[in-house]
């Protein structure tokens, strides 16, 4: 596991601490959870955009095969 030191404004640190307390988790856990959610959401949006491009580029009967090929290439 990696370690990263980040300088935060006091107001942000205070708010993150409050949110972590509300969730009943450590500040570290809350920050990792929040970052993971954000990155995952970005990945899902990218996948959605890719799928929509595939839908436009391929007739419906070819779209499913093209999507399978794309997902297989990411494994």
Secondary structure, DSSP 8 states (H G I E B T S, - for coil): ---------HHHHHHHHHHHHHHTS-HHHHHHHHHHHHHHHHHHHHHHHHHHHHHHHS-HHHHHHHHHHHHHHT-
